Every structure is written in C-alpha cells, then in structure tokens.
C-alpha cells in the first residue's frame, strides 16, 4: 500500500479551510491552480511510500508509542506560501507563521520511532503546512506571487484559522484519475 502519516483536520477546520480555498480560487493571481478537496487536506508528518501490511503494523505500533503522551498541538493558519520557488511554484500552502514546538517535537519523536521500527530517516527537514492547491501543468508561470499571497493573507487570514490537532493517522493513499483517495488504516489519539 502507498502510505503516509498525517494529522487530519476536524470537520469545522475543513469547513474553514474550504471557505479560505473558495476565496483564493476567485483571486485572479491564483487562477492557475487546481484545488485540493478540503476533505483531503491534512498536515503530513511523514510520507512512507509503498509499504507492506507487516510494515504498516510496525508503523501503527510506532505511532501508538509516540502518541502515548499528551500532545497539545494547536496553531493558527497565518501564512500562505508556495513550494518550491515563487517563480515556478507547484504547491500553494497555508501554515503557521512559526511552527508550534509541540508539533516539531511530535514529528521528531515520530521520526525516531519510525527509525527504530526500521524506516530510514527522511531527507530534508519538516515544513509544517497544509497543501491547498497544486499548479496546473499548463499554467503560465506566476508573476509577483509573493505580493499576491501577502494581499491574500491580509484579506482572508485575518482573523487566522485555528487548528487544534487531536489525532495522528496512518493513511493509505490510492491515486485515481479523479484524484487521490485516502483511507485511515490506524488512528492514534494525541490527547488521552
């Protein structure tokens, strides 16, 4: 199975993020993006790729062990940004202006738990974000995207959206022509 570990949004958070996406969708500088369904938006902690059922069991055990503490993770969506570069973005995201320490500690503990379970450490560093949209393949390169995002932040992230994380989930991801379908394989509560 193709799998990843993420923190999903609550239904209220999905609704708030969906409203943000609707506003951004109507913003002309962002017309070249394809929007992710709000039900699929999550904070990815670790992409695992193809894993076996046995490996999924080891991931679930590591996730339970890491989440067996009280992780109070909340943050405000205050920023909009793009990856990898402003001149040629492929992903439009929303995220906190400063990642909460508890979220960074959870990701670090999870990385250590997965390493002990036989999964190598992931390359790069953790950038907490929610992917809102992906640039269409044939879309023109964006001009002054940074200015557009600053304007969008002022318009639609004031007041900012509050996100309060309650669980970490091992998801199975199935890629289909109409888009990705995610199925929860294992849930681990962050607050006991």
RATA-V353073 format. One line per field, one symbol per residue. burial: + if it has 16 or more other C-alpha atoms within 10 Angstrom, else -. A space follows every 50 residues. Layout:
burial=???
This chain:
burial=--++++++++--++-+++-++--++---++++++++-+++++++++-+-- -----+-+++++++-++---+-++++++++++---+--++++++++--+- --++-++-++++++-------------++++++++------+--+--++- -++--++--++++-+++++++++--------+---+++++--
